[in-house]
Amino acid sequence: MGFTAYLKSYALYGFYFYSALIVAIAIGYTITDQGERIDFGWLLEGISPYMYASIGIGLVVSLSVIGAATGIFTTGVSIVGGGVRTPRIKTKNLISVIFCEAVAIYGLIIAIILAGLIAEYPPIVNEETFQIFKQNLFSSYLMFGCGILVGLTNLFCGLSVGVVGSAAALADAADPSLFVRILIVEIFGSAIGLFGLIVGVLLVSKAKMGDTS
């Protein structure tokens, strides 16, 4: 109870601190006649396309691995614990671990695709290079969105498969006839990550970084 109270206090103080910091920055820009910088669009355009692409790659890998690791942890504990009393469940319930590991593989595939799209583009010196920059910025937005999309999809997919896999192991230990029924639910849960993979590939199919002229 005490830890929760401390956590809430730190979160509240952090919110007050960052709110005051944002207000101070806004006042500073206003006083120095730079109010146009208080613009979300200006912030998005001011960030390098390489940064967007790199963050997208980092998000898709990290979130996918977190989902897979959490799922393996959840279902693995139940398999090992239930296998102490019922050793027969340890082998066939490993399919739940495979489903969780597939989530990380989905993220790795998208990360490899995104990394292959990153290319150097020329600096802005005229209208032609400015158009190239706009194309690269648009492509980086697509890569960033793909990273968030696939990463979050795999995160929740891993959580889902882990919980259902844990239930499948315990149910199989109690009644072997329940394993196939719960396995069907687990298959539908693992399909969520595949949906994210397909949409992510379609999203980055229009991304073209580098000098496309």
Legacy VTK file of the C-alpha trace (Angstrom):
# vtk DataFile Version 3.0
C-alpha trace
ASCII
DATASET POLYDATA
POINTS 213 float
0.000 0.000 0.000
2.854 2.355 0.855
4.620 1.650 -2.444
1.444 2.470 -4.379
1.090 5.771 -2.531
4.724 6.673 -3.282
4.228 5.737 -6.938
1.158 7.948 -7.214
3.014 10.822 -5.546
5.972 10.559 -7.915
3.622 10.380 -10.920
1.731 13.440 -9.708
4.901 15.429 -9.023
6.275 14.400 -12.425
3.098 15.609 -14.106
3.318 18.974 -12.316
7.004 19.329 -13.161
6.658 18.604 -16.869
3.533 20.752 -17.112
5.405 23.679 -15.558
8.354 23.031 -17.893
6.118 23.087 -20.982
4.438 26.311 -19.825
7.843 27.902 -19.166
9.073 26.967 -22.649
5.886 28.348 -24.202
6.260 31.616 -22.303
9.912 31.840 -23.342
9.054 31.380 -27.021
6.295 33.977 -26.731
8.526 36.571 -25.073
11.330 36.093 -27.623
8.895 36.430 -30.547
9.238 32.759 -31.557
5.649 31.781 -30.952
5.470 29.952 -34.279
7.626 27.248 -32.728
4.719 26.311 -30.461
3.412 24.291 -33.338
3.018 20.513 -33.440
3.368 20.502 -37.218
6.625 22.448 -37.009
7.914 19.916 -34.474
7.033 16.966 -36.700
8.714 18.523 -39.737
11.770 19.560 -37.740
12.615 16.010 -36.673
14.917 14.154 -39.044
13.341 11.384 -41.164
16.189 9.137 -40.054
14.993 9.582 -36.475
11.424 8.568 -37.329
12.639 5.498 -39.217
15.037 4.467 -36.445
12.420 4.889 -33.723
9.974 2.812 -35.783
12.511 -0.003 -36.051
13.294 0.197 -32.348
9.626 0.155 -31.363
8.672 -2.813 -33.525
11.532 -4.924 -32.173
11.263 -3.923 -28.524
7.472 -4.142 -28.244
7.398 -7.472 -30.089
10.086 -8.931 -27.840
8.307 -7.668 -24.719
5.066 -9.309 -25.877
6.814 -12.574 -26.723
8.808 -12.644 -23.471
5.743 -11.897 -21.352
3.759 -14.597 -23.145
6.515 -17.177 -22.756
6.890 -16.277 -19.099
3.154 -16.591 -18.450
2.615 -19.873 -20.239
6.000 -21.340 -19.287
5.326 -21.034 -15.571
2.045 -22.922 -15.940
3.608 -25.634 -18.116
6.458 -26.227 -15.680
4.212 -26.017 -12.622
1.513 -28.267 -14.071
4.139 -30.665 -15.408
5.262 -31.470 -11.895
1.953 -33.186 -11.179
1.139 -34.197 -14.764
4.349 -34.759 -16.789
2.473 -35.583 -20.006
1.497 -31.909 -20.600
5.074 -30.641 -20.890
5.643 -31.755 -24.477
2.426 -30.935 -26.309
1.917 -27.613 -24.527
5.210 -26.346 -25.909
3.168 -25.224 -28.914
2.061 -22.275 -26.769
5.702 -21.243 -26.388
6.145 -21.518 -30.166
3.151 -19.247 -30.726
4.658 -16.662 -28.369
8.047 -16.870 -30.059
6.380 -16.302 -33.440
5.334 -12.862 -32.172
8.986 -11.836 -31.811
9.717 -13.246 -35.273
6.958 -11.053 -36.756
8.618 -7.992 -35.252
12.040 -9.084 -36.501
10.719 -9.489 -40.054
9.240 -5.983 -40.081
12.417 -4.546 -38.550
14.528 -6.093 -41.331
12.156 -4.673 -43.959
12.260 -1.206 -42.408
16.046 -1.249 -42.024
16.365 -2.105 -45.706
14.327 0.966 -46.661
16.589 3.492 -44.935
18.709 5.364 -47.477
20.592 8.649 -47.602
18.971 11.628 -49.308
20.631 14.850 -50.541
20.514 18.085 -48.489
17.933 20.722 -49.358
19.473 23.211 -51.804
16.688 23.822 -54.322
13.091 22.934 -55.106
13.980 19.500 -56.475
15.849 18.440 -53.345
13.029 19.879 -51.223
10.578 17.571 -52.983
12.942 14.670 -52.310
13.000 15.665 -48.639
9.188 15.719 -48.538
9.074 12.205 -50.011
11.588 10.983 -47.435
9.664 12.644 -44.618
6.447 10.973 -45.782
8.233 7.622 -45.993
9.635 8.053 -42.499
6.125 8.729 -41.172
4.978 5.466 -42.758
7.893 3.571 -41.209
7.269 5.125 -37.809
3.565 4.275 -37.989
4.370 0.743 -39.108
6.681 0.298 -36.129
4.018 1.413 -33.666
1.281 -0.602 -35.396
3.147 -3.903 -35.589
4.845 -3.410 -32.220
1.628 -2.825 -30.273
-0.176 -5.572 -32.176
2.545 -8.065 -31.302
2.662 -6.851 -27.719
-1.011 -7.561 -27.103
-0.847 -10.719 -29.192
1.932 -12.060 -26.965
-0.028 -11.205 -23.831
-3.124 -12.913 -25.221
-1.336 -16.073 -26.307
0.513 -16.257 -22.992
-2.650 -16.082 -20.881
-4.563 -18.531 -23.080
-1.540 -20.871 -23.251
-1.300 -20.835 -19.474
-4.977 -21.744 -19.201
-4.513 -24.467 -21.820
-1.710 -26.083 -19.828
-3.667 -26.068 -16.587
-6.842 -27.283 -18.292
-4.920 -30.073 -20.017
-3.487 -31.162 -16.686
-6.992 -31.423 -15.255
-8.812 -32.829 -18.315
-6.952 -33.868 -21.526
-10.104 -33.407 -23.627
-10.035 -29.647 -23.063
-6.649 -29.094 -24.708
-7.844 -29.076 -28.338
-10.742 -26.737 -27.555
-8.552 -24.180 -25.830
-5.902 -24.582 -28.533
-8.424 -23.264 -31.066
-8.832 -20.120 -28.967
-5.046 -19.806 -28.785
-4.752 -20.041 -32.571
-7.228 -17.198 -33.004
-5.260 -15.159 -30.461
-1.981 -15.720 -32.313
-3.622 -14.609 -35.580
-3.804 -11.059 -34.191
-0.053 -10.688 -34.649
-0.340 -11.930 -38.221
-2.946 -9.256 -38.955
-0.537 -6.585 -37.749
2.257 -8.056 -39.866
0.135 -7.959 -43.031
-1.079 -4.402 -42.470
2.457 -3.290 -41.610
3.835 -4.687 -44.868
1.074 -2.940 -46.821
1.786 0.309 -44.971
5.486 0.425 -45.823
4.972 -0.714 -49.409
4.675 2.983 -50.353
7.727 4.083 -48.379
10.748 5.038 -50.510
13.652 6.778 -48.811
16.709 8.159 -50.568
17.039 10.090 -53.811
13.952 8.914 -55.709
14.280 11.430 -58.539
LINES 1 214
213 0 1 2 3 4 5 6 7 8 9 10 11 12 13 14 15 16 17 18 19 20 21 22 23 24 25 26 27 28 29 30 31 32 33 34 35 36 37 38 39 40 41 42 43 44 45 46 47 48 49 50 51 52 53 54 55 56 57 58 59 60 61 62 63 64 65 66 67 68 69 70 71 72 73 74 75 76 77 78 79 80 81 82 83 84 85 86 87 88 89 90 91 92 93 94 95 96 97 98 99 100 101 102 103 104 105 106 107 108 109 110 111 112 113 114 115 116 117 118 119 120 121 122 123 124 125 126 127 128 129 130 131 132 133 134 135 136 137 138 139 140 141 142 143 144 145 146 147 148 149 150 151 152 153 154 155 156 157 158 159 160 161 162 163 164 165 166 167 168 169 170 171 172 173 174 175 176 177 178 179 180 181 182 183 184 185 186 187 188 189 190 191 192 193 194 195 196 197 198 199 200 201 202 203 204 205 206 207 208 209 210 211 212
